[in-house]
């Protein structure tokens, strides 16, 4: 697990300040989307060996939700961005 | 006993005599001594007994790898078991005791195990004590644990304090030997922020044991000059007595600094940490940890008096201790001849040099007897070395009388920290050792750890490595190079690996601390455990507190030799933190006792305490749970009184711990409408509404009230337990799901003191302090707005909401006013017999009223399960949980639903968690009808009541059932009923 995370708002901070929600799953479906789409969104998660895109919350800092690209083998973080700047959450 | 102290000793201060005891015996040493050097100086070679066979053991090393000389140091709360005598600094008044021996180290009953050696081989315990299975826990294990083992932990609390710190630097240098010091000096001169850490008390590494000329100066003068310059550099931080024990991701290192562990009790500053746990963030790191000298595996190689050649040299030169009167040396490499030369210089008689190489050319020109092509096969001496048996190359045995033997089987680079993150060390035939991996980002191994030998070569390599590392950071440095010395520093190392002596007689130990011999490893191979990880676990080689620092590579060599492959093919076991043992105290830091976790107290804590509250820990909070009065002997006496007083008069309860979230923004209403399952879009200003928050999977997450205080300004309350969780959830919704909504959230839990005033006389009480009209017409049920108090001196927020089911208000005032407002309400309510009530009474009243908490909202229930299915909006397009809540399985009418439950016979009681069965059914899972979620004694009804989730739900009101308690083995007959035991028509609420 990475020891330090470069928060786009707060800079390099220890990982103890963050909580991890898990994989950036499929975007939140529209209310009338098919049941399968909803089940995938709510329950299905990948657990890859390698590159993984995750939601991290800077709970002990700016309280921003971040999207973090992390390698689960090397623990290297290739990118950290404020989640609100990405259209990851809801299907448009 | 004779003193073995001689002239010299680079680290000794002979003016500073220090007295100590060893197993009760009074001895003395000097400032600068370790316990090990002081014991050796006093002629104490025998210091402990081995783990399994209780063999006499002495001091093998002069450093962190020591497997034998583990002592218990100190007493009572400051007792430290398994302390390496080689690392413990001597202080005045120190008490040291041997371990694992009874009645004493000289005469140890357990030594009988040594006679049983032939049957106590690897896997013995597994094979022998298998049957009968029940005997293991009760008979075998306690006996084995008593016989085997290390020191005992104290039962007394440690009076010392501990702390944790962060540090940041450009360059971290691990190890302050020649390479490390040169790296720190180079980087320090270049202006970089440098931290140099060394586990020892004295900087210098191998240089403290050096007698040669370095850069034109005697070694000790040269070392003093280097350290002096480092101290003067303000950008260099020197951390001696600091072990870097782990490598973590992103250039973060774990270290432990022994701040006061080396001081006598009288010198310890109580408020200063005994040890300090460091996390060091380094942009670049120089690994200058050196190399560990390997023992040679021959018969009786564990006898006190047999010592590593390098350790012998350290005791001789750094501590002024002679190893014995007549010494032999058994070495297979060139480096170890430095010990021969220094012994000769000190005038110690060398009985023989035994070198298995047939034509070594080591440049040794001394007068000692030199036996080439030979090996030591056995030793003799009951509690200390008396003689060695040498097997000559012609097969002839010769016994040579000696009282000390130096051995050197080569050098194992200390690669641990380079491998903690998963990289594997690489075998080198040239060095006969595992070298550190070269491709670890941000880490440069240099010096003996990278196979460089000799002080000057290491120093110059360290200087150059620092230059290179700084270049990567954009800094320019000049390497602090030095000139060659007077010829001692050959820088050449030739070695002939000897993994075990073929002619060894008797037990030849590989792992000293776990008593693993070469025959154990061969047994493991015969039984199929020849993989390095299996052999380790089968034999326990490398699994002791020293983690095999002196034994692992020999074990790998023995496996390789017997399989006919290279040690590189065998590979190493996995390197993991910690490099050396770290005390629990250091890891715990300040988190112990009352400071184990943060404590949250309500702004009304002082008020509650003054009113005699008993507090209960709920998460980090201390909540007032009941307020006993004189004559009340049992908590329920107080709770019953508090409940009845609320129902008949008026009570006041601290509800400040509820989560409070301020919500602002033009889209705040739309946001609330999407996070609650019920409608919030049209909540008018001045009104509160109960809301149910679902998870996206359709189950209930949390409940609470949200009030509209002004246009685009809402105030949400959550349960105490999920205050943080709900805020995090809302932030996710606002930032990730719907960043287009204009909504802002702020936690205000700690900013408001909030209290519930409940009971028929609540309005009369509050009317005395609130300036606004709070009559039923002016301030009806679910009204919520800011009010003026105390003649305009304070503004607070008043909510007409009720958890107890009574006419009730919650008043919130800025936290700092809470205490005095609560006092004022108590005074105003005095004429109405107001009394404080706690969370216990609150719980009784909410059960009486059928209100749910997280006892019911337990992650498995939907709104419909709790009789609130009609709250789930069918008009809203979207909200969290909308789609999944409509799943077929969640709409099944057979799902357990909320009911009340009471005993048929009023004298009967039942417990939360009891299961509900139909009368006449067998107690089987398939007959289960549900379970009791909450239960209490109702002082209003005079009998036990409860809430339950039962199949069929409200359709079963009136049914008689069995309430079965499998834990207590009891069952009572119960009746299912409406959960609103009190005031089902809500007349009191609206009064």
Interface residues (C-beta under 8 A of the other chain):
Chain A: X1 X2 X3 X4 X14 X19 X21 X28 X29 X31 X33 X38 X41 X42 X43 X55 X57 X59 X63 X64 X65 X75 X82 X83 X84 X85 X88 X89 X90
Chain B: X166 X248 X249 X250 X251 X252 X279 X281 X696 X697 X724 X728 X731 X732 X735 X736 X737 X738 X739 X877 X878 X882 X883 X884
